[in-house]
């Protein structure tokens, strides 16, 4: 179980990193498409606009990182709930089997006594 859990953690991390990279790429592409493509000369932006763009990029990355962290915590909580549910189901199954054995045992004993 421990090996499976580790491989699931690795897979989850890889999937989340892939999502993160796609989101960063999507935001970067969106931001680049906003720039004026008609400028044929070198791109010269005032310092305040450059800083604003950089601040927006950092904010987007922070938001993406926050979303990924939230997703990771939700997935871990779901895994914990899955484990608890599996334990509950195993306990119920054990109890059902015990009750069946008692019930069948009681019926057989009662049937034997009547004959």
Backbone bond lengths (Angstrom), bond angles and torsions (degrees), N, CA, C in turn:
res aa  C-N    CA-C-N  psi(-1)  N-CA   C-N-CA  omega(-1)  CA-C   N-CA-C  phi
1 X - - - 1.460 - - 1.517 110.11 -
2 X 1.317 116.59 -37.23 1.454 120.57 -178.64 1.526 110.68 -65.44
3 X 1.336 116.65 -40.04 1.462 120.61 179.32 1.524 109.75 -66.14
4 X 1.345 117.61 -41.26 1.454 121.24 177.78 1.522 111.03 -62.98
5 X 1.316 116.14 -42.39 1.463 120.88 179.37 1.522 110.38 -62.05
6 X 1.338 116.79 -42.02 1.468 120.66 179.45 1.528 110.28 -64.51
7 X 1.340 117.52 -42.70 1.462 119.56 -179.51 1.527 110.36 -67.73
8 X 1.353 117.68 -34.83 1.461 120.03 175.87 1.519 110.47 -66.03
9 X 1.342 117.52 -40.21 1.463 120.83 177.34 1.521 110.41 -60.95
10 X 1.325 116.42 -44.16 1.456 120.82 -179.72 1.515 110.49 -63.67
11 X 1.324 116.62 -45.10 1.457 120.78 179.56 1.524 110.69 -63.52
12 X 1.330 117.24 -43.86 1.471 121.10 178.77 1.518 110.55 -60.46
13 X 1.323 116.74 -43.45 1.457 120.99 179.45 1.524 110.76 -62.28
14 X 1.332 116.27 -42.97 1.462 119.82 179.77 1.530 111.02 -64.08
15 X 1.323 117.21 -42.50 1.460 120.88 179.47 1.528 110.33 -63.85
16 X 1.334 116.54 -44.93 1.465 119.74 179.71 1.525 111.84 -65.02
17 X 1.318 117.25 -39.24 1.473 119.97 177.46 1.530 110.25 -64.15
18 X 1.330 116.83 -39.15 1.458 120.56 178.10 1.528 110.50 -63.34
19 X 1.329 116.54 -43.87 1.469 120.73 177.32 1.523 110.09 -61.54
20 X 1.331 115.99 -43.71 1.461 120.47 179.72 1.529 110.55 -58.98
21 X 1.330 116.64 -47.00 1.465 120.22 -179.07 1.520 111.53 -63.77
22 X 1.331 116.54 -39.17 1.468 119.33 178.16 1.523 111.17 -65.30
23 X 1.334 117.07 -41.41 1.461 120.19 178.76 1.525 111.18 -64.82
24 X 1.322 116.61 -43.97 1.474 119.75 178.40 1.520 109.92 -60.67
25 X 1.328 116.15 -44.26 1.463 120.28 179.42 1.531 110.59 -63.11
26 X 1.334 116.91 -41.85 1.466 120.46 -179.89 1.521 111.19 -63.65
27 X 1.344 116.59 -44.06 1.462 119.22 178.69 1.520 111.20 -66.31
28 X 1.316 116.09 -38.65 1.462 119.60 179.70 1.527 109.44 -64.87
29 X 1.323 117.73 -43.92 1.456 121.83 179.67 1.518 110.58 -63.71
30 X 1.323 117.09 -41.27 1.464 121.06 178.62 1.520 110.66 -63.24
31 X 1.319 116.96 -43.57 1.461 120.63 -179.58 1.531 110.90 -66.02
32 X 1.323 117.12 -39.37 1.459 120.71 -179.83 1.528 110.82 -68.18
33 X 1.325 117.11 -33.97 1.462 119.35 -179.43 1.524 111.38 -70.43
34 X 1.321 117.54 -19.51 1.468 121.02 177.94 1.525 112.14 -75.34
35 X 1.323 116.33 -22.47 1.460 119.20 179.60 1.516 108.68 -66.25
36 X 1.310 116.64 151.92 1.455 121.86 -176.85 1.521 109.57 -74.23
37 X 1.337 119.00 110.82 1.455 120.96 -178.54 1.524 112.74 -75.67
38 X 1.338 118.94 -7.96 1.460 121.23 -177.86 1.521 112.24 -80.45
39 X 1.330 117.75 -14.24 1.464 119.99 178.58 1.518 108.70 -68.90
40 X 1.330 116.25 118.14 1.453 119.00 -179.07 1.521 111.34 -91.68
41 X 1.308 117.54 -19.74 1.458 121.33 -179.86 1.511 111.03 -84.83
42 X 1.323 115.25 -177.99 1.456 117.97 178.56 1.529 110.15 -64.81
43 X 1.290 114.73 147.73 1.458 120.51 -178.16 1.520 108.74 -73.76
44 X 1.325 115.83 115.31 1.455 121.28 178.73 1.518 107.05 -122.90
45 X 1.308 115.03 115.70 1.455 119.61 179.15 1.510 108.41 -116.80
46 X 1.303 116.38 145.80 1.462 118.12 173.71 1.519 109.27 -60.11
47 X 1.310 115.72 154.27 1.454 121.42 -176.16 1.519 111.55 -58.25
48 X 1.329 117.50 -39.90 1.466 119.94 -177.43 1.526 111.16 -65.94
49 X 1.328 117.86 -37.58 1.460 120.79 178.39 1.531 109.59 -68.27
50 X 1.321 116.91 -41.93 1.472 120.70 177.91 1.517 111.40 -61.01
51 X 1.310 116.09 -42.33 1.469 119.80 179.05 1.522 110.60 -67.80
52 X 1.329 115.30 -39.09 1.463 119.57 178.45 1.531 110.46 -62.86
53 X 1.326 115.91 -43.77 1.468 120.82 178.08 1.523 110.18 -61.05
54 X 1.323 116.24 -45.32 1.465 120.37 179.97 1.534 110.63 -64.62
55 X 1.312 116.78 -40.54 1.468 120.28 178.22 1.526 110.48 -63.72
56 X 1.337 116.39 -40.91 1.468 119.74 177.81 1.521 111.26 -63.77
57 X 1.319 116.71 -41.37 1.474 120.44 177.72 1.523 110.89 -61.79
58 X 1.316 116.51 -43.78 1.465 119.98 179.41 1.523 110.62 -65.70
59 X 1.325 116.65 -38.29 1.463 120.43 177.60 1.528 110.54 -64.27
60 X 1.316 116.93 -43.69 1.470 120.62 177.87 1.521 110.74 -60.80
61 X 1.314 116.37 -44.89 1.476 119.69 179.24 1.525 111.04 -62.75
62 X 1.312 116.11 -40.26 1.468 119.60 178.56 1.528 110.17 -64.65
63 X 1.323 116.77 -39.84 1.462 120.16 178.09 1.520 110.99 -65.37
64 X 1.314 116.88 -40.68 1.466 121.09 178.23 1.522 109.91 -64.60
65 X 1.337 116.04 -45.60 1.463 119.52 178.12 1.524 111.17 -60.51
66 X 1.328 116.05 -40.41 1.463 120.11 177.81 1.518 111.62 -63.84
67 X 1.319 116.57 -41.74 1.467 120.41 179.01 1.524 110.94 -64.73
68 X 1.318 116.28 -40.74 1.465 119.72 178.85 1.524 110.80 -66.65
69 X 1.304 116.69 -40.19 1.470 120.22 177.00 1.524 110.26 -62.14
70 X 1.328 116.56 -42.51 1.460 120.29 177.68 1.530 110.68 -62.51
71 X 1.342 116.89 -45.23 1.460 120.37 178.44 1.528 111.11 -59.65
72 X 1.312 115.82 -43.49 1.467 120.16 -179.83 1.529 110.58 -61.38
73 X 1.331 117.14 -43.30 1.464 119.44 179.98 1.527 110.83 -67.16
74 X 1.330 117.17 -37.25 1.466 120.22 177.37 1.531 110.35 -65.03
75 X 1.323 117.22 -42.15 1.466 120.41 179.01 1.525 111.16 -64.25
76 X 1.324 116.92 -39.62 1.460 119.96 177.83 1.527 110.93 -65.43
77 X 1.328 116.95 -40.12 1.462 121.00 177.18 1.527 110.30 -63.75
78 X 1.337 116.46 -42.12 1.460 119.92 178.28 1.526 111.02 -63.33
79 X 1.319 117.34 -39.63 1.461 120.72 178.18 1.524 110.15 -63.35
80 X 1.327 116.47 -42.27 1.461 120.50 177.91 1.522 110.71 -61.24
81 X 1.321 116.24 -42.92 1.463 120.32 178.34 1.526 111.24 -65.51
82 X 1.347 116.85 -37.73 1.462 120.34 176.88 1.525 111.12 -61.48
83 X 1.312 116.29 -42.64 1.469 120.49 179.74 1.525 110.00 -64.48
84 X 1.330 117.09 -44.24 1.469 120.41 178.33 1.524 110.99 -62.12
85 X 1.325 116.45 -41.79 1.455 120.46 179.40 1.528 110.85 -64.82
86 X 1.332 117.14 -42.47 1.458 120.89 178.41 1.527 110.62 -61.63
87 X 1.318 116.95 -42.13 1.463 120.26 178.18 1.526 110.90 -64.19
88 X 1.318 116.47 -41.19 1.468 120.34 178.21 1.530 110.33 -62.77
89 X 1.330 116.36 -45.27 1.465 120.01 179.85 1.528 111.70 -63.91
90 X 1.326 117.29 -40.32 1.465 120.17 176.88 1.527 110.77 -63.28
91 X 1.328 116.73 -41.06 1.458 120.76 177.63 1.519 111.60 -63.84
92 X 1.339 116.47 -42.58 1.468 120.23 177.51 1.523 111.13 -63.83
93 X 1.318 116.28 -41.89 1.464 120.00 178.78 1.521 110.92 -62.39
94 X 1.304 117.17 -42.47 1.469 121.33 177.83 1.526 110.27 -61.98
95 X 1.324 116.10 -43.10 1.472 120.30 179.90 1.524 110.82 -66.21
96 X 1.330 118.04 -40.98 1.466 121.75 177.69 1.526 110.04 -61.29
97 X 1.328 116.47 -45.00 1.473 120.01 179.46 1.527 110.57 -62.32
98 X 1.322 117.45 -40.54 1.471 121.06 179.03 1.525 110.44 -63.58
99 X 1.336 115.92 -45.30 1.462 120.08 179.67 1.528 111.48 -63.73
100 X 1.332 116.39 -38.29 1.470 119.64 177.30 1.529 111.03 -63.18
101 X 1.331 115.36 -43.80 1.472 118.73 179.31 1.526 110.12 -61.56
102 X 1.330 116.46 -43.77 1.467 120.14 178.95 1.521 110.66 -64.17
103 X 1.326 116.41 -42.64 1.462 121.23 -177.89 1.523 110.89 -65.62
104 X 1.324 116.45 -48.10 1.458 119.87 179.92 1.523 110.25 -66.36
105 X 1.316 116.42 -36.89 1.464 120.48 177.59 1.512 110.59 -64.00
106 X 1.336 117.12 -42.01 1.462 121.60 -179.88 1.516 111.45 -66.89
107 X 1.341 118.17 -39.58 1.461 122.06 -179.78 1.517 109.44 -66.05
108 X 1.314 116.76 -43.44 1.459 120.28 -178.92 1.519 110.74 -64.68
109 X 1.333 115.78 -40.89 1.455 119.15 -179.46 1.514 109.62 -66.81
110 X 1.337 117.72 -43.22 1.460 120.87 179.00 1.513 110.12 -64.05
111 X 1.327 118.27 -41.09 1.452 121.99 178.82 1.510 111.62 -65.01
112 X 1.339 116.88 -37.34 1.464 120.90 179.10 1.522 110.57 -69.00
113 X 1.318 116.87 -36.29 1.467 120.69 -178.60 1.510 110.16 -69.08
114 X 1.344 118.04 -34.89 1.456 120.83 -177.18 1.518 110.29 -73.70
115 X 1.308 119.06 -29.43 1.466 120.94 -178.29 1.452 109.82 -82.05
